[in-house]
Amino acid sequence: MAKTVVQEFTKGLWAEIPPFRLVLGLCPTLAVTKTVENGVGMGIATTFVLVCSNILISLLRNVIPKNVRIACFIVVIATFVIVVELVMQAFAYPLFLKLGIFIPLIVVNCIVLGRAEAFAAKNGVVSSFADGLGIGIGFTLSLTALSIFREVLGSGTFTVPITSVSIPLFGPSFQPFNFLIEAPGAFVCLGLMLCIMNMLGKK
Amino acid sequence: MREMIRLFIVILLFSCVSGGLLAVVRSGTQERIEYQQLKFVKGPTIKQIMEGCSNDPLSDRFKIMDGDKERSFFVGEFDGKRSVVAFESYGKGFGGDIGVIVAINVETDEIVGIGVTTHSETPGLGSRAKSEPGLSEQFKGLSIKEPFKVTADGGKIDAISGATMTSRGVCGAVVISAGIYDRLKNEILKKIKA
């Protein structure tokens, strides 16, 4: 049963990749993946929170009393989320403006709390770190894939992360498929990608 | 009983450590955040409401102490006269404070323009106060002595549909700005001529 650290890390990249396998944290997934830059930024912010909270909760798992563990987890997670929010305001202000309310909402992202409760509270520091990093990178990859799909077809551009430069891909005659940029389009994209992943997994 | 006290102490410690850490991070990043806000939030809004001015309002600014608070004022030069000041105030919106910059012509006491800077309103509803000009356009040319209320409260500002609270917050911020302007007008006139 005991998995190696490497296995804990790699399971987040395919076998339990959120939000496709671990269908949690859909709110930010659907809301921010309009442009590639937003998707990547959100993924990195969530990864940071996930790794830090996993490490800390795993370190403190014997100190935290069982019946108030959720409250303690939320305090830890909320602290890191506000740290991310402040750092993002200080160093990546335009990105903070675009992600807006979804940064503070990482507190209630079920992936973060879910990993704390299901994994970090029961496992050692090293494997919790590997788990947080793996799940976080998996989440970032999913958001990136989803946002590339939505942005390229939905607005015909590709926003390079960090530089915020939008590159038009198809020339002026391209009629953007607006549906994909809107919320229902996000659901359809997510469903299609889930379907493709399940088909690949079957073989 | 002993168990209760233990739970209490653990949560208390967690909250204290968390609060302390956040205070440290906040004081460490505060200065940079202020600079970034000036550059990315106030900058474009000020430029937009002071369109056509012949100086750079972002660098042409002064500070006045208002009670125990320091306020920044940005000067706009029109037709060779330093006649417009812009400054920020905050109104209570639906999701938190709304920052509004109001530019006032000091010769006529009329509003040259207003613009929303920071807000945490609902995306797609309240956020239209910033992204669409409909609300802020209505303040243009009004005297600073107007009551500034939305039509639902008996005023003449048409609220954004679906975002009355936000529109009220913007009006509230303009009312506060009018108060600040009233209080500090003498000092503003002195500084602007200097």
Interface residues (C-beta under 8 A of the other chain):
Chain A: V63 I64 P65 N67 V68 A71 C72 V75 V76 A78 T79 I82 V83 L86 V87 Q89 A90 F91 Y93 P94 L97 G100 I101
Chain B: E3 R6 L7 V10 I11 F14 S15 S18 L21 L22 V25 R26 T29 R32 I33 Q36 Q37 K39 F40 V41 G95 S120 P123
